[in-house]
Structures are given as C-alpha cells and as structure tokens.
Amino acid sequence: MSLDIPRPVDPSLHPLVTGNYRIATPAIEAFYELVARCLHYRIMGALIYGPSRIGKTRAIEYVRLLMARNYRRMTSYHAQCEHKPRHAEGPFFSNLLEAVGDPDPNAGSSQSKRMRLTLRIRQAASRAGSGVVLLFCDEAQRYNDNEYEWLRDVHDALDRQQIKLFTFLVGQQELLAQKTALQVAGKTQIVARLMVEELSFYGIRNAHDVATCLDGYDQTAYPEGSAWSFTRFYVPQAFDGGYRLVNDADTLWNTFEAAHHKANLPGQLEIPMESFARAVEIVLKDSELRDARDYCPDQILWEHAVRQCGYIQTRHATGRVLVAAA
C-alpha cells in the first residue's frame, strides 16, 4: 500500500498539508515578467489589477520567492493595505513600517515614522548589497490621493540616497479608475512614478492553463532537489507507473466547466487559484489510499473535488461575475 512506502519527510510537514507552497499560473508568470521588465528598463511603478479572490496575494508571494532566487541581492516587501475610515499619515506609515519589519511600527510622530521607514529600507538595501528595493502593495485600491503622494515622497527620499524603490500596486479593477482619475486631475507625477505599466491579472482560463498548473505539481519536488514531486509524494506507485496529474488537465477543466454551467453562473469560466489548488489537494489526498501502479483518479473523484473546493459556493456568496480578459 502507498502509505507503507517510506517518505523522505513526515507527511504532516508536506507543503500540501501546511499550505505553504505556490504553483505558477500563466498570470503569475506574466506578473513575474512584468516585474523583471520594470527592473530592466528602470520603470519605477506598475499596476496589477483583477477581481477579488482570483489569486493576486498568492501571486505576490510567488513572485517574491522567485525574485529572491533570481535576484539574490535585492530586497522585497509585501505591504497589506488596510481599510481605514480616515486616511491619516500616521497609520499609513505604520502600515509600511510593519511591512519592512520595524519592531514598533506605531511609535512616534508621522514625521519620525516617515524617517524611520526610509532608514529601514536603506539599511536593508545596504545589507543586501544592492540599491534596489521592491515594494508590493496589496489591495492598493484602498489608497487615496494623499497616500499615493506620501508613497511618492518615500520614493523621492530614497532616490536622493541612491536607492531605487520599485512599487507594484496590486488590487482590484478600481485601481485602473484611480489611475484615470489622477490623470484627469493633472496629478501626472503620481502616475509617472507609481502607475506606468499595467497588467490585468486573471485566473485559470482554459485547459492549457490547467495543464501548466498541474505540471507544477508533477515537477515541484519536496524536499527541494529530491525525486519526490508533489504528485509522487501522494501516489508514488502510480507516479512510478507513469501517471501524471497533467494527464487529467482536460478532465479537470471540463469538470469545472460543467459545474459552472450547472450552477447557472454568469460569464465565462475563470478558476481562482485558491479553488483550483484545493481541488487538486483533495484529489491527491483522497488518492493516497487508492494508490497502485495502474491507478489514476476517476471522473467521480474529480467531480467530488470540484464540488468541495469552494468555487461554486464562493461565486454564489459574492455574486461576482468573472470576465476573462481579452
């Protein structure tokens, strides 16, 4: 039986159990390419926008991991923009100080927080041996004009100290409307610094996208560098017999599509990464006890996984229409 086959690590520590893993989607790959392009051409700011719960926060984490691997001397931060009843300077800088790891982000006046923020970033850049820092602002549509101005001030202060801060504003579609409003209001200095490039972020939109993601489970190893891909960890006998999750890309896409239409959901199917990952996790975990050399998940198991992954429930709860980008 599969469970009798020794694994290289305790199964309870596997990323599929802890949730501490990221699989690249075509949209995440486009996000990473945007960041790399901005660095290459010294474009200091970009917008990444898309529907809620489509996987943007996971994408930030994946891109940061990839940047850390490919640009080892670069520092990156992930700031979670908070909903605030009033947009005051103190809470804004406290939020950024928390993102850069300040031990007491709420201490001091607004001016001292501002100075401490630039100091923290400068120190991190110095330790990394690079004058380049990346800041990902998640749910950035929550910022107002003043906060964009304060963010631009941080850019300018760091620029005077020979540190280039690249800012990636990640959020919902309202970000685009904010950019347009700033342009109409003549606040081009904010747009020119923080909102030059644009990327429409999207979910999993077709069977090819599904195959790309499933291949990630077939190829990604844990422990890193071992022969134990995520798929093999759960169904080692089937894996050694030639089974790969990517074989079922069409099956999984068609199953999501059938569920989408059966639930009478509007718009074209676009699977959020969270729902997709949960469906795959259900199939792998439920397959563990059935593993055999000639095993492959049957249609009924994929249908069960799609029912349980939360896609239909979330869409009904939010009443949201996901429209695939052209």
KEKE-3310 file (N, C-alpha, C; in steps of 0.2 Angstrom, whole numbers, plus 5000, padded with zeros to 4 digits):
npx = (5004:5002:5004:5013:5025:5040:5042:5052:5051:5041:5024:5015:5022:5022:5021:5009:5000:5003:5000:5009:5015:5017:5011:5015:5005:4999:4996:5003:5016:5016:5015:5027:5036:5033:5038:5051:5054:5051:5062:5073:5071:5071:5058:5048:5036:5021:5004:4994:4980:4964:4950:4943:4949:4955:4968:4979:4986:4993:5000:5009:5017:5023:5030:5039:5046:5052:5059:5068:5076:5081:5087:5097:5103:5093:5080:5064:5047:5031:5017:5002:4988:4977:4960:4954:4945:4948:4960:4974:4991:4999:4994:4996:5010:5014:5009:5017:5029:5027:5027:5040:5047:5049:5051:5043:5030:5020:5025:5030:5030:5021:5031:5043:5040:5040:5054:5060:5055:5062:5075:5075:5073:5084:5094:5091:5094:5107:5112:5109:5117:5113:5106:5093:5076:5060:5043:5028:5012:4998:4980:4979:4970:4963:4970:4971:4972:4981:4988:4995:5003:5011:5017:5024:5033:5041:5048:5055:5063:5071:5077:5085:5095:5101:5094:5084:5067:5055:5039:5024:5008:4995:4979:4961:4950:4947:4958:4963:4953:4957:4969:4966:4958:4967:4975:4966:4964:4976:4987:5000:5012:5011:5006:5016:5026:5022:5013:5015:5016:5004:4995:4983:4977:4973:4962:4963:4960:4958:4960:4973:4980:4976:4984:4997:4997:4995:5006:5015:5013:5017:5031:5037:5047:5048:5057:5066:5075:5075:5069:5055:5042:5027:5016:5021:5023:5011:5005:5015:5016:5008:5014:5027:5023:5019:5009:5003:4998:4995:4990:4977:4972:4962:4951:4949:4947:4935:4927:4926:4920:4908:4902:4901:4892:4881:4878:4872:4880:4885:4895:4911:4920:4932:4944:4948:4964:4964:4953:4956:4968:4964:4955:4964:4972:4963:4960:4973:4975:4965:4968:4978:4976:4971:4981:4990:5000:4994:4985:4974:4966:4948:4934:4923:4930:4936:4925:4919:4930:4929:4916:4919:4928:4925:4923:4910:4902:4909:4907:4893:4891:4897:4892:4898:4904:4915:4925:4934:4949:4952)
npy = (4994:5012:5020:5013:5015:5022:5039:5054:5064:5068:5066:5075:5087:5091:5103:5102:5099:5109:5120:5129:5133:5137:5137:5141:5150:5154:5168:5172:5170:5180:5191:5190:5192:5205:5212:5209:5215:5229:5231:5230:5240:5251:5255:5263:5260:5250:5244:5231:5222:5215:5204:5201:5188:5180:5176:5185:5189:5177:5177:5187:5183:5172:5178:5186:5175:5170:5181:5182:5171:5173:5186:5189:5199:5208:5217:5214:5219:5216:5224:5225:5233:5243:5244:5259:5270:5284:5292:5294:5301:5295:5281:5276:5276:5268:5256:5253:5253:5242:5232:5232:5227:5234:5235:5242:5248:5258:5268:5285:5301:5306:5311:5306:5292:5292:5295:5285:5274:5276:5275:5261:5254:5259:5253:5239:5238:5241:5230:5220:5223:5230:5243:5243:5241:5232:5235:5228:5232:5227:5225:5238:5247:5253:5264:5282:5298:5306:5296:5290:5301:5302:5290:5293:5303:5295:5287:5298:5302:5291:5290:5301:5296:5287:5275:5264:5263:5251:5251:5240:5241:5232:5226:5227:5230:5244:5251:5254:5264:5273:5277:5283:5294:5301:5305:5314:5323:5330:5325:5320:5317:5307:5296:5295:5290:5279:5272:5267:5255:5242:5228:5216:5205:5188:5173:5155:5150:5141:5124:5123:5132:5125:5113:5119:5122:5110:5103:5109:5103:5090:5092:5100:5098:5091:5086:5100:5097:5084:5067:5067:5073:5083:5076:5063:5061:5058:5048:5037:5024:5025:5036:5031:5022:5029:5038:5055:5071:5080:5073:5073:5086:5091:5084:5089:5103:5102:5097:5107:5117:5111:5111:5125:5129:5121:5127:5138:5150:5166:5173:5169:5154:5156:5151:5153:5153:5148:5140:5131:5125:5119:5109:5101:5097:5089:5079:5073:5069:5061:5051:5044:5033:5024:5021:5013:5004:5005:5015:5029:5045:5044:5050:5053:5056:5068:5076:5076:5083:5096:5100:5101:5111:5124:5133:5135:5139:5150:5159:5160:5166:5179:5184:5188:5192:5185:5190:5185:5191:5200)
npz = (5000:4997:5008:5016:5010:5013:5016:5012:5021:5036:5033:5038:5038:5025:5011:5005:5015:5025:5017:5013:4999:4982:4966:4949:4939:4922:4923:4934:4930:4920:4928:4935:4924:4921:4932:4931:4919:4922:4931:4923:4913:4921:4926:4937:4943:4944:4939:4945:4942:4946:4948:4964:4975:4966:4966:4968:4979:4983:4971:4973:4983:4977:4966:4974:4980:4969:4964:4974:4973:4960:4959:4970:4977:4980:4989:4995:4999:5006:5008:5016:5012:5022:5026:5030:5040:5041:5031:5037:5040:5049:5052:5039:5037:5048:5044:5033:5039:5047:5037:5033:5043:5055:5073:5081:5075:5077:5085:5089:5080:5065:5056:5061:5059:5045:5043:5049:5041:5029:5033:5038:5025:5018:5026:5024:5011:5010:5018:5009:4999:4987:4978:4976:4979:4981:4982:4986:4986:4992:4989:4985:4980:4990:4994:4995:4986:4994:5000:4990:4986:4998:4997:4985:4990:4998:4989:4982:4993:4995:4983:4983:4991:4984:4982:4973:4973:4968:4965:4966:4963:4968:4966:4965:4951:4952:4953:4941:4937:4947:4942:4930:4935:4942:4932:4925:4934:4933:4941:4937:4941:4951:4943:4934:4942:4950:4942:4929:4921:4916:4921:4918:4929:4930:4932:4930:4914:4904:4897:4894:4903:4914:4913:4913:4927:4933:4929:4937:4950:4946:4944:4954:4968:4984:4998:4992:4977:4978:4973:4974:4969:4971:4966:4966:4979:4985:4977:4975:4968:4957:4951:4948:4939:4928:4929:4928:4935:4925:4915:4917:4914:4904:4909:4922:4918:4911:4920:4930:4921:4918:4931:4933:4923:4927:4939:4934:4933:4929:4915:4908:4912:4924:4934:4951:4959:4972:4973:4963:4968:4980:4975:4968:4979:4986:4977:4977:4991:4993:4984:4990:4998:4988:4980:4967:4955:4942:4944:4942:4945:4945:4936:4944:4956:4953:4951:4963:4970:4964:4968:4981:4983:4984:4974:4967:4979:4983:4972:4972:4984:4983:4972:4961:4945:4935:4922:4909:4903:4888)
capx = (5000:5006:5006:5018:5031:5043:5043:5058:5049:5035:5019:5012:5026:5022:5018:5001:4996:5003:4998:5015:5018:5014:5012:5014:5000:5001:4995:5009:5022:5016:5017:5035:5039:5032:5042:5058:5054:5052:5068:5077:5070:5070:5051:5048:5029:5016:4998:4992:4973:4960:4944:4945:4950:4957:4975:4984:4990:4997:5005:5014:5021:5026:5034:5044:5051:5056:5064:5074:5080:5085:5090:5099:5105:5088:5076:5057:5042:5024:5013:4995:4985:4972:4954:4954:4939:4951:4966:4979:4998:5002:4993:4999:5017:5014:5007:5023:5034:5026:5029:5048:5049:5050:5049:5037:5028:5016:5029:5032:5025:5021:5037:5048:5039:5042:5061:5062:5054:5067:5081:5074:5074:5091:5098:5090:5097:5114:5114:5108:5122:5110:5102:5086:5071:5054:5038:5022:5006:4992:4974:4981:4964:4961:4974:4968:4977:4986:4993:4999:5008:5016:5022:5029:5038:5046:5052:5060:5068:5076:5081:5091:5100:5104:5091:5078:5061:5051:5032:5019:5002:4991:4972:4955:4949:4946:4965:4963:4949:4960:4974:4962:4956:4973:4977:4961:4966:4983:4992:5004:5018:5010:5005:5023:5031:5019:5007:5017:5014:4998:4994:4977:4978:4967:4963:4964:4955:4957:4963:4980:4981:4976:4989:5003:4997:4996:5013:5019:5013:5021:5038:5039:5049:5049:5061:5069:5081:5074:5065:5049:5037:5021:5012:5024:5023:5005:5004:5021:5016:5005:5019:5032:5019:5019:5004:5005:4992:4994:4986:4970:4971:4956:4946:4948:4944:4929:4923:4924:4916:4901:4899:4900:4886:4875:4876:4870:4884:4886:4901:4915:4924:4939:4945:4953:4969:4963:4948:4960:4973:4960:4953:4970:4974:4958:4962:4979:4975:4960:4971:4984:4974:4970:4987:4993:5004:4990:4980:4973:4959:4942:4930:4919:4934:4937:4919:4919:4935:4927:4911:4921:4934:4923:4922:4903:4900:4911:4904:4886:4891:4900:4888:4903:4905:4922:4925:4940:4952:4953)
capy = (5000:5018:5023:5009:5017:5027:5046:5057:5069:5067:5069:5081:5093:5092:5109:5102:5099:5116:5126:5133:5132:5141:5135:5146:5150:5159:5175:5173:5171:5187:5196:5190:5195:5212:5214:5209:5221:5235:5232:5230:5246:5256:5258:5263:5258:5247:5242:5224:5223:5209:5203:5199:5181:5177:5173:5190:5189:5171:5178:5192:5178:5168:5182:5187:5170:5169:5186:5181:5166:5175:5192:5187:5205:5213:5216:5215:5219:5215:5228:5224:5240:5242:5248:5264:5275:5290:5291:5299:5300:5291:5274:5275:5275:5262:5250:5252:5251:5234:5228:5232:5223:5238:5232:5246:5252:5263:5273:5291:5305:5304:5313:5301:5286:5293:5295:5278:5270:5277:5272:5254:5252:5260:5248:5233:5238:5240:5223:5215:5224:5232:5249:5241:5238:5231:5235:5226:5235:5223:5229:5245:5252:5256:5270:5288:5303:5308:5291:5290:5307:5300:5285:5296:5306:5290:5286:5304:5302:5286:5292:5306:5292:5282:5269:5264:5259:5249:5249:5237:5242:5226:5227:5226:5234:5251:5254:5257:5270:5278:5280:5288:5300:5305:5309:5319:5329:5333:5323:5315:5315:5301:5291:5294:5287:5273:5268:5267:5249:5239:5221:5213:5198:5183:5166:5149:5152:5136:5118:5124:5135:5120:5109:5122:5122:5103:5101:5111:5098:5085:5094:5103:5092:5092:5091:5103:5094:5076:5064:5067:5078:5083:5070:5056:5060:5056:5042:5035:5019:5027:5040:5027:5018:5034:5043:5062:5075:5084:5069:5075:5093:5091:5081:5094:5109:5100:5096:5114:5120:5108:5113:5132:5129:5118:5132:5144:5156:5171:5175:5163:5151:5158:5147:5156:5149:5145:5134:5126:5121:5115:5103:5096:5094:5084:5073:5069:5066:5055:5046:5041:5026:5020:5021:5007:5006:5007:5020:5036:5047:5043:5056:5054:5059:5075:5079:5077:5088:5102:5102:5103:5116:5131:5138:5137:5142:5157:5163:5162:5171:5185:5186:5191:5190:5185:5191:5184:5197:5198)
capz = (5000:4996:5015:5018:5006:5016:5013:5014:5027:5039:5028:5041:5036:5017:5009:5003:5021:5028:5013:5012:4993:4977:4959:4945:4933:4917:4925:4939:4925:4917:4933:4936:4918:4922:4937:4928:4914:4926:4934:4917:4910:4927:4926:4945:4946:4939:4942:4943:4944:4944:4953:4971:4977:4960:4967:4967:4985:4982:4966:4976:4987:4972:4963:4979:4981:4963:4964:4979:4970:4954:4961:4977:4981:4980:4995:4993:5004:5005:5012:5015:5013:5026:5026:5036:5040:5039:5028:5041:5038:5054:5051:5033:5038:5052:5040:5029:5044:5049:5031:5032:5049:5061:5079:5085:5069:5079:5089:5086:5076:5057:5053:5064:5056:5038:5043:5051:5035:5024:5036:5037:5019:5017:5030:5021:5004:5012:5020:5003:4994:4981:4979:4973:4983:4978:4987:4983:4990:4991:4990:4984:4978:4997:4995:4992:4983:4999:5002:4984:4987:5003:4994:4980:4994:5000:4983:4981:4999:4994:4977:4985:4995:4979:4982:4969:4975:4963:4968:4962:4966:4967:4969:4961:4945:4954:4953:4934:4938:4951:4938:4926:4939:4944:4925:4923:4939:4932:4945:4932:4944:4954:4938:4931:4947:4953:4939:4922:4917:4919:4920:4920:4932:4929:4935:4926:4909:4899:4898:4893:4909:4919:4912:4916:4934:4935:4928:4943:4955:4944:4943:4960:4972:4991:4999:4986:4975:4979:4967:4977:4967:4975:4964:4968:4987:4987:4973:4972:4964:4951:4948:4945:4934:4923:4929:4930:4935:4919:4910:4918:4913:4901:4913:4927:4916:4909:4926:4932:4916:4919:4937:4932:4919:4931:4944:4931:4934:4923:4912:4906:4917:4926:4940:4955:4961:4978:4972:4959:4972:4984:4971:4967:4985:4988:4973:4979:4997:4993:4980:4993:5000:4982:4975:4964:4949:4937:4947:4940:4948:4941:4935:4950:4961:4951:4952:4971:4972:4961:4972:4988:4983:4986:4968:4966:4985:4983:4967:4974:4990:4981:4966:4957:4938:4932:4915:4906:4899:4881)
cpx = (5004:5008:5012:5025:5034:5044:5049:5057:5042:5029:5015:5015:5026:5019:5011:4997:4997:5001:5003:5018:5014:5016:5010:5009:5002:5001:5001:5015:5022:5017:5024:5038:5039:5037:5049:5059:5055:5059:5073:5077:5070:5063:5049:5041:5025:5009:4996:4985:4969:4954:4947:4945:4952:4965:4980:4989:4995:5002:5010:5019:5026:5032:5040:5049:5055:5061:5070:5079:5084:5088:5092:5101:5099:5083:5069:5053:5035:5020:5005:4991:4978:4966:4954:4948:4942:4958:4971:4986:5001:5001:4996:5006:5018:5013:5014:5029:5033:5028:5037:5051:5051:5047:5043:5034:5024:5019:5030:5027:5025:5028:5043:5047:5041:5050:5063:5061:5060:5073:5081:5076:5081:5095:5098:5094:5104:5116:5114:5114:5120:5107:5095:5082:5064:5049:5031:5016:5000:4985:4975:4975:4961:4965:4970:4974:4982:4991:4997:5004:5013:5020:5027:5035:5043:5050:5057:5065:5073:5080:5086:5096:5103:5101:5085:5073:5056:5044:5027:5013:4997:4984:4967:4955:4949:4953:4965:4959:4953:4966:4971:4960:4962:4976:4973:4962:4972:4988:4997:5010:5017:5010:5012:5028:5028:5015:5009:5015:5008:4998:4987:4978:4972:4968:4965:4958:4954:4961:4971:4983:4981:4982:4996:5003:4998:5003:5017:5019:5017:5029:5041:5041:5049:5051:5064:5075:5080:5070:5057:5045:5031:5016:5014:5023:5016:5003:5010:5021:5013:5010:5024:5029:5018:5013:5006:4998:4990:4990:4979:4968:4964:4950:4944:4945:4937:4924:4921:4919:4908:4898:4897:4893:4880:4873:4873:4874:4885:4893:4905:4918:4931:4940:4950:4958:4968:4958:4952:4964:4970:4958:4958:4972:4969:4959:4968:4979:4970:4963:4976:4982:4972:4976:4989:4996:5000:4984:4980:4966:4954:4938:4926:4923:4935:4931:4918:4924:4932:4921:4913:4926:4932:4922:4915:4900:4902:4908:4897:4886:4893:4895:4892:4903:4912:4922:4932:4943:4953:4960)
cpy = (5006:5020:5019:5011:5023:5034:5049:5062:5066:5070:5075:5088:5095:5099:5108:5101:5106:5121:5131:5132:5136:5138:5140:5145:5155:5166:5177:5174:5177:5192:5196:5193:5203:5215:5215:5214:5228:5236:5233:5237:5252:5260:5257:5260:5255:5245:5235:5223:5217:5208:5200:5191:5177:5174:5179:5190:5183:5173:5183:5187:5174:5172:5184:5182:5169:5175:5185:5176:5169:5182:5192:5194:5210:5211:5218:5215:5218:5218:5226:5230:5239:5246:5253:5269:5282:5289:5296:5296:5295:5283:5272:5272:5269:5256:5248:5250:5244:5230:5227:5229:5228:5235:5235:5251:5258:5269:5279:5295:5303:5306:5308:5294:5286:5292:5288:5273:5270:5274:5264:5251:5253:5255:5241:5232:5238:5233:5218:5217:5227:5239:5249:5238:5237:5231:5233:5228:5231:5226:5236:5250:5255:5263:5276:5293:5305:5303:5290:5295:5305:5295:5288:5300:5301:5288:5292:5304:5297:5287:5296:5302:5286:5275:5269:5260:5258:5247:5246:5237:5236:5227:5225:5231:5242:5254:5257:5264:5275:5281:5285:5295:5304:5309:5315:5325:5332:5330:5318:5313:5308:5295:5290:5290:5280:5269:5268:5261:5246:5232:5219:5206:5194:5176:5161:5149:5146:5130:5119:5127:5129:5115:5112:5121:5115:5101:5103:5106:5092:5086:5097:5098:5095:5086:5094:5099:5086:5074:5064:5073:5078:5077:5064:5055:5057:5049:5039:5029:5021:5031:5036:5023:5023:5039:5050:5066:5078:5080:5071:5082:5094:5089:5087:5101:5108:5100:5103:5118:5117:5110:5121:5133:5126:5123:5138:5151:5160:5171:5168:5161:5154:5156:5151:5151:5145:5139:5129:5122:5117:5109:5098:5093:5088:5078:5069:5066:5060:5049:5042:5034:5021:5019:5014:5009:5008:5012:5026:5038:5046:5050:5058:5058:5067:5079:5081:5083:5095:5104:5104:5109:5123:5136:5140:5141:5149:5162:5165:5167:5178:5188:5190:5188:5190:5185:5190:5190:5195:5196)
cpz = (5000:5003:5018:5015:5010:5012:5015:5020:5030:5035:5031:5040:5029:5016:5007:5009:5025:5024:5011:5005:4988:4970:4954:4940:4928:4919:4930:4935:4922:4922:4935:4930:4918:4926:4934:4923:4917:4928:4928:4914:4915:4927:4934:4947:4941:4943:4940:4946:4942:4949:4959:4971:4970:4960:4967:4973:4985:4976:4968:4979:4982:4969:4968:4980:4975:4962:4968:4977:4964:4954:4968:4981:4982:4986:4992:4999:5002:5010:5011:5017:5017:5025:5032:5035:5038:5036:5031:5039:5043:5053:5044:5034:5043:5049:5036:5033:5046:5043:5031:5039:5055:5067:5082:5080:5071:5083:5085:5082:5069:5054:5055:5060:5049:5038:5044:5045:5030:5026:5036:5030:5016:5020:5026:5014:5005:5013:5014:4998:4987:4983:4976:4978:4980:4984:4983:4988:4988:4993:4989:4982:4984:4998:4992:4989:4988:5000:4996:4984:4992:5001:4989:4984:4996:4995:4982:4987:4998:4988:4978:4988:4990:4979:4978:4972:4970:4967:4963:4966:4964:4970:4964:4955:4946:4953:4946:4934:4942:4946:4933:4929:4941:4937:4924:4928:4938:4937:4942:4936:4948:4949:4935:4936:4949:4948:4931:4919:4920:4917:4922:4923:4931:4932:4929:4920:4904:4901:4898:4900:4915:4919:4914:4923:4937:4934:4934:4948:4953:4944:4950:4965:4980:4995:4992:4984:4975:4973:4969:4975:4971:4973:4967:4975:4989:4983:4970:4967:4957:4947:4944:4939:4928:4923:4931:4930:4929:4914:4911:4917:4909:4905:4919:4924:4914:4915:4929:4928:4917:4926:4936:4928:4923:4936:4941:4932:4928:4921:4910:4912:4918:4933:4945:4958:4967:4977:4968:4964:4977:4981:4970:4973:4987:4984:4976:4986:4997:4989:4984:4995:4994:4978:4973:4957:4943:4939:4943:4943:4943:4940:4941:4956:4959:4952:4959:4973:4970:4966:4979:4988:4984:4980:4968:4972:4985:4978:4969:4980:4988:4976:4961:4950:4936:4925:4913:4902:4892:4879)
residu = (MET:SER:LEU:ASP:ILE:PRO:ARG:PRO:VAL:ASP:PRO:SER:LEU:HIS:PRO:LEU:VAL:THR:GLY:ASN:TYR:ARG:ILE:ALA:THR:PRO:ALA:ILE:GLU:ALA:PHE:TYR:GLU:LEU:VAL:ALA:ARG:CYS:LEU:HIS:TYR:ARG:ILE:MET:GLY:ALA:LEU:ILE:TYR:GLY:PRO:SER:ARG:ILE:GLY:LYS:THR:ARG:ALA:ILE:GLU:TYR:VAL:ARG:LEU:LEU:MET:ALA:ARG:ASN:TYR:ARG:ARG:MET:THR:SER:TYR:HIS:ALA:GLN:CYS:GLU:HIS:LYS:PRO:ARG:HIS:ALA:GLU:GLY:PRO:PHE:PHE:SER:ASN:LEU:LEU:GLU:ALA:VAL:GLY:ASP:PRO:ASP:PRO:ASN:ALA:GLY:SER:SER:GLN:SER:LYS:ARG:MET:ARG:LEU:THR:LEU:ARG:ILE:ARG:GLN:ALA:ALA:SER:ARG:ALA:GLY:SER:GLY:VAL:VAL:LEU:LEU:PHE:CYS:ASP:GLU:ALA:GLN:ARG:TYR:ASN:ASP:ASN:GLU:TYR:GLU:TRP:LEU:ARG:ASP:VAL:HIS:ASP:ALA:LEU:ASP:ARG:GLN:GLN:ILE:LYS:LEU:PHE:THR:PHE:LEU:VAL:GLY:GLN:GLN:GLU:LEU:LEU:ALA:GLN:LYS:THR:ALA:LEU:GLN:VAL:ALA:GLY:LYS:THR:GLN:ILE:VAL:ALA:ARG:LEU:MET:VAL:GLU:GLU:LEU:SER:PHE:TYR:GLY:ILE:ARG:ASN:ALA:HIS:ASP:VAL:ALA:THR:CYS:LEU:ASP:GLY:TYR:ASP:GLN:THR:ALA:TYR:PRO:GLU:GLY:SER:ALA:TRP:SER:PHE:THR:ARG:PHE:TYR:VAL:PRO:GLN:ALA:PHE:ASP:GLY:GLY:TYR:ARG:LEU:VAL:ASN:ASP:ALA:ASP:THR:LEU:TRP:ASN:THR:PHE:GLU:ALA:ALA:HIS:HIS:LYS:ALA:ASN:LEU:PRO:GLY:GLN:LEU:GLU:ILE:PRO:MET:GLU:SER:PHE:ALA:ARG:ALA:VAL:GLU:ILE:VAL:LEU:LYS:ASP:SER:GLU:LEU:ARG:ASP:ALA:ARG:ASP:TYR:CYS:PRO:ASP:GLN:ILE:LEU:TRP:GLU:HIS:ALA:VAL:ARG:GLN:CYS:GLY:TYR:ILE:GLN:THR:ARG:HIS:ALA:THR:GLY:ARG:VAL:LEU:VAL:ALA:ALA:ALA)
# end
